[in-house]
């Protein structure tokens, strides 16, 4: 039986990797009860009583694109990874169905419009918590999943299934280094943190309001806290800054509602890796 479980998991991993998934892990639903990081109504086994495991998939976000945020460049990357994750998770759930198991995916964001999050800033299912339980990373100060390879620069999707699969090991060591770069980078100052606390307090309503504004300007979402995080092998590959300050303004200056206006703003502030660099452009 153990070998059958391992073989099925290996098939799933191979399929996911062939479809460009960067990280994959399996979280038994019992971990929601054991760890108890959110209320019982959000536990997968209480929503889908037949659920036994949650398969979590992650795709990387390229530093050279997220560091332009808020821009249409990053918006396109965000939308692309969302489409790919939907496609891959559907295919894997479909594969499990064909193998005789119950399975479906839970969409990455799953809200009708950002205005819904302004009214009620919470999701029906937390992919971040699922990713933590699946051993992909640990939860950082800014409430994102911090991974060793990509820091928080990932997008996540989850597949709920009754298939018996070997569990992935949860990480014991905190990946977040508590440098507070994410807190400093937030344009809305939505985070407050006291030393010793595992995560910062987050004003989710303030964050959602800012995203509503960005959507109206056609360069949703923000992502500055993720761009600022220095953790990840990708940062070693690209360096602290994957794009110049001038390049950031250049990418922001096209395709959005304020196109052609960015470089005209005197003394505009560009945030790179949590640091503010003042640039004058005439």
Secondary structure, 3 states (H helix, E strand, C coil): CHHHHHHHHHHHHHHHHHCCCCEEEEEECHHHHHHCCCCHHHCHHHHCCCCCEEEEEEEECCHHHHCCCCCHHHHHHHHHHHHHHHHHHHHHHHHHHHCCCCEEEECCCCCCCHHHHHHCCCCCCCHHHHHHHCCCCEECCCCCEEECCCECCEEEEEEEECCCCCCCCCCCCCCCCCCCHHHHHCCCCCEECCCCCCCCEECHHHHHHHHHHHHHCCCCCCCHHHHHCCCCHHHHHHCCCCCCHHHHHHHHCCCCCCCCCHHHCCCCEEEECCEEEECCCC
